[in-house]
Amino acid sequence: MSKRILQLRLLALAFTAVSSISLLSSCMIGPEYRRPLAPEASNFKETLPEGWATAEPNDGVLRSAWWEVYNDPQLNRLEEQIAINNQNVIAAEARFS
């Protein structure tokens, strides 16, 4: 290549680099975000409709065999097959223990 073409390519490269850097450095995301304060109600002003009840969590109940609630022998067999054949669950249980 001639020396002139090489100089023009270097000049174009330098111009591209300088303009890219100046464009990127001139970007401003904005001021630091501050979450607006919102009042929180201590309770709801509406009353519960007829027949509804407040939720009462029952975290003490054992949840290991939840499907047995349905009393379905086919579902029980399928769950046993999954427990035996699912290597991902077995590996996750080994990592968790």
PEDAGI-V185463 format. One record per pair of residues at least 6 apart in sequence whose C-alpha atoms are under 7 Angstrom apart, sorted by the first residue. I is the first residue (numbers start at 1). J is the second residue. D is the distance in Angstrom with one decimal. If there is no record, write none. Layout:
((I:J:D) (I:J:D))
This chain:
((68:76:6.9))
